[in-house]
Amino acid sequence: MRTKTWMSCVIFLIVGFWLPATGLAAEPEMVIDFDVTPKGQVVQLSMTKGKWGGKPAVLVKAKVKNIGSQPIQFKVTCDFVGTDISRGFMVPKVGKPLLEPGKSKTATFPFPSNETPRKMQFKVVDFTLDD
């Protein structure tokens, strides 16, 4: 019985020191600068590591809501500050009906990178062909 207790303590200590060293500890916080039109609202923003086209990528998902009184299309851009990585999308996509008031759509931004950025700029502007 003493041997099992002793071994449990040793395993607990090994795991306690090994897990943080393997990258399972929390990643450092990041700063996100938002610039959002008064007609739009970012209702959800998430970032995960995954694969895009079979290559490692950071996937940023943004859900944008139309809080204006007219149907609209948004131009959404996401920049990783300090890198040359930037992506932009139309929400809803080009050729789709405009986003009705009170409705929301999601855009996924794939960034080919193994590193999670420390700073991100996120911009949402209302888009018309007159711009």
Helices and strands as residue ranges (DSSP letters): H 2-21, E 31-36, E 40-52, E 55-66, E 73-80, E 86-91, E 104-111, E 119-127
